[in-house]
Amino acid sequence: MARNKESLVLLIDVGPSIHSVLQDVEGVCSMLVQKKLIFSKSDEVGIVLFGTEDTNNELEKEVGGYEHVAVLRDIRVVDDDAVVVLKNLPKGTFPGDFLDAIVVGMDMLIKKFGVSDKGKKRLYLITDARFSTKEPYEGTKEDQVDTISQQMKVLGIRLNCLIIREKICSTEHLGAIDENDKLLDQFSRKAMAKTVHVDCATSLLGAIKTRNVVPVTVFRGDLELSSMMKIKVWVYKKTSEEKFPTLKKYSDKAPASDKFATHEVKVDFEYKSSQDPDKVVPPEQRIKGYRYGPQVVPISSAEWEAVKFKSEKGVKLLGFTDVSNILRHYYMRDVYIFIPEPGNTKAIIAVSALAKAMKEMNKSAVLRCVWRQGQGNVSVGVLTPNLSSIDNIPDSFYFNILPFAEDVREFQFPSFSSFPSSWQPDQHQQEAADDLVRMLDLAPFDRKEVLQPDYTPNPVLERFYQFLHLKSKAPEIDVPQLDRSLKRIAEPDPDFLSRHNSIINNFQERFELKENPKKKKLSRQAWREKPSASNDEKVGVDGVVPKVQSSSLKKSLSSLEVEKIGDLNPVQDFEAMMARRDSSKWITEAIKDMQHYIYHLLENSYEGNSYPKAIECLMALRKGCILEQEPKEFNRFMLDICKKFRRSDLADFLELLYSKKIPLISKSEAADSDLTEEEAKNLPIKMEDSSE
């Protein structure tokens, strides 16, 4: 068998006691096979059912016994047929005997590969282990387990056991359950076996590792405590984010009859000169450049190699610190595990002694790590002890990378205590919130934790793999609804929410929830289509628009809910605010905003670059004040401008203002004005000579 090839035999209990979760078992087993089709398509899979009404296995034909055990699929390369078989498992009628199923699975592997093949062979047992196994012909059940374990070690067969027990209502099976648990534990101690217990269908989905990742060391060498003291360690990644699969480009140009077509798409890049677009620049004439201000600084590959930080491979202790000094949110990226060098007794003792001392003193170690020779970056991290509770597994350390100053984001937020008392929750509101949090606690003290990370798969990835399988069978298929097993992870449990409906209702009653309406953004397209001077209606002298057009513009702008004057189209924003009729405040707000905006333009002008825009806004303000009969606001603002900006640095603006001859608003234009037409024309110009 090839080195990385695995032969897996699924031993699935289909007896009456497991019928309630059989559909979930079908889903997780089919997902396991689908993953093999993607990542390990040369692996082999066999399927054995026990607890069936019929018996179909070679051992029963050869030596007798092993009843109600049926081989549903012989060991062969994984294919779509295996997925189809696993999605339609028959329901059995007899209590399953998992020891018989293990022996039948071993017999299949031995007959397939012989006793000398040391390839990867694995049995995966899925059962609730609720019924007693049959008594052996010779010896005890414990002796039988010892014999099977010894054979498994010799043949290099691994055993994974998944025990599903949702709830145990009666006490009649407690004796059998206790006996079976001891037998399974004996497998874990005597053979290469691992047992996992789950109590719900949600945990079942993540309990079976559908993809095997081979552990690879990132570092093998010395943990240097000092120049005179070093411990041999191996470092592995303990956790690593599972990335979304990369989709490759696919070409359909190959003939449909070509079975050997790869449909691969290759992408080549050409660099051409900006002076001569037809000339291709070869690699030796290209150089990388980095922006530095307005210029681009060229840096050759030789210079880049010279400036790179080159470090020596090694892991060195920098010191110890209290655990309280290392905050949890400082941890970055993946988690690593430091183990003593396998088979090195001195290293095992040294690591164990150091870990226990750190645990007792409540200390963490700070390390400087360079995993590879010449690595371009150095990691500084914290080492925390991980004491083992199993005799044959040595103590170890977890390592988390710490941030440098550039990696830390310090965001300061005001305290809630600084808010007024009307914004603070009262006692009844606080109690309602406390009850809601306690209700949704995933790890209450009296129950088992829900959605444990070790048993909760990523629903986004799982759904993608399910859809990929469906797409391979029917290219035109639509995206299906979310699978019910994944829905338990992605959505709240409806039964749970209905049982605690009173707490939810109490929280809703204590807090008044109001809908926050979405603010409509000002559309550029709306301004392009706003009513303007047509071919028949010309704009009047001094930018005055005929009254008919002004009213139509006003009607159009009223539908646009502008709340603030912006830099892009200040005049249009002002007109839209003036046209709003959902509240009387918008006219006052629009006038004040436009006055502030004009002041902003004048005070932040550079060599008069914003003066024309300020004049345009001033004319729009005058026009709006006339339409809305607010002459005093404009007149007062004009007088303030003339008084405030009579200094030398804004003399150019005053000259421009006087040249435009923008008059104040007179009584003939607005009834509320206290100026005659003659006074309105002359007053701004005379402001230099008079303080009236």
Buried (B, 14 or more C-beta within 10 A) or exposed (E): BEEEEBBBBBBBBBBBBBEEBBEBBBBBBBBBBBBBBBBBEEBBBBBBBBBBEEBBBBBBEEEEBBBBBBBBBBBEEBBEEBBEBBEEBEEBEBBBBBBBBBBBBBBBBBEBBEEEBEBBBBBBBBBBBBBBBEEBEEEEBBEBBBBBBEBBBEBBBBBBBBBBBBEEEEEEBEEBBEBBBEBBBBBBEBBBBEBBBBBBBBBBBBBBBBBBEEEEEEBEBBBBBEEEEBBBBBBBBBEEEEEEEEEEEEEEEEEEEEEEEEEEEEEEEEEEEEEEEEEEEEEEEEEEEEEEEEEEEEBEEEEEEEEEEEBEEBBBBEEEEEBEEBEEEBBEBBBBBBBBBEEBEEBBBBBBEBBEEBBEEEBBBBBBBBBEEEBEEEBEBBBBBBEEEEEEEBBBBBBBBBBEEEEEEEEEEEEEEEEEEEEEEEEEBEBBBEBBEEBBEEEEEEEEEBBBEEBBBBBEBBBEBBBEBBEEEEEEEEEEEBBEBBBBBEEEEEEEEEEBEEBBEBBEEBEEEEEEEEEEEBEEEBBEEBBEEEEEBEEEEEEEBEEEBBEBBBEBBBEBBBBEBEEEBBBBBBBBBBBBEEEEEBBBBBBEBBBEBBBBBBEEBEEBEBBEBBBBBBBBBBBBBBBBBBBBBBBEBBBEBBEEBEEEEBEEBBEBBBEEEBBBBBBEBBEEBEBEBEBBBBBBBEBEEEEE
